[in-house]
Amino acid sequence: MELTLFTTTNGLYYLVKYIHFLSGVTWIGMLYYFNFVQGPFFNETDADTKKNATQKLVPRALWWFRWGAMLTFLSGIAMIAIALGAQGIPHNSQWVVVILVGALFGTVMWANVWFVIWPNQKVVIAKAKGETTVDPAPNANRAFVASRTNTFFSIPMLFAMGAARNLPLNYSPEKLRIFLGIIVLLIVIFEVNALRADQNGPTVKPIKTVKAVITSGVIFALVTYVLMEVLLTA
C-alpha cells in the first residue's frame, strides 16, 4: 500500500495544511482569549489578582500565542509555495488571489504578535515581577491597540481563507490589481493606526470594546466580500 500522504504533492500539501489548521486554531484561539476573556477580567479584578496572573498565567498564554502565530505563518507560506510550485496553480487564479488576501492579513497579524505585542508585553510582565522600574503604561497601551487590531483583522482574514475555495464567484482577473491595491491600502491605514494611536483616542474607539471590535471586523469582512464581487467578477 502506497503511503500517499508522504509520497505525493497533494499528500504533502494536505499535511502542511493540517499543521496550518492546528497552529491557526491555537493562535486565533489565544487571540480571542486575550481580547474576549482575559482583558475584561483584568479590568474587573483586584490589583493583586491581576499582578499574580500577569506573573504566572500571561507568560504561558503568550508562549502558545506567539509560537502558534509563527507556525501558522510558516505553514501558510509553505502551502502557497507548494500550490504555486509543485501543483502549478496559476498565479492569477481565484484561489491564489483570495488566499493572498488572507495571507496579507495574517502576515501583518504575525508581525504585530512578534514585533509589537510580545516586546511590549515583556515589559508589562517584567514590571509585575519587580524586574524593572519602567512605567509599563505606554507598553500596555501599544500591546492593547495592536491586539485589538489583530482581532479586527482576524475576521476578514478567516473570511478570505474560507472564500478562496468555497465562495463561488464568476471570477475574472481583469481588475485584480485594483482589488489588491485597495485591500493593501486599507490594511496599511489600519496598521499605521495600530502602531501610533492611543487606546483612548478616537481612531481606536471602533475596536476598543469587545462588541465594537467584533462588529467592526464583521463589517470589514463584508467590505472585503463586496470588493470581491465588484472587482473580481466578470
Buried (B, 14 or more C-beta within 10 A) or exposed (E): EEEEEEEEEEBBBBBBBEBBEBBBEBBBEBBBBBBBEBBEEBEEEEEEEBBEBBBEEBBEBBEBBBBBBBBBBBBBBBBBEBBBEEEEBEEEBBBBBBBBBBBBBBBBBBBBBBEBBBEBBBBBBBBBEEEBEEEBEEBBBBBBBBBBBBBBBBBBBBBBBEBBEEBEBEBEBEBBEEBBEBBEEBBEEBBEBBEEBEBEEEBBEBBBEBEBBBBBBBBBBEBBBEBBEEBBEE
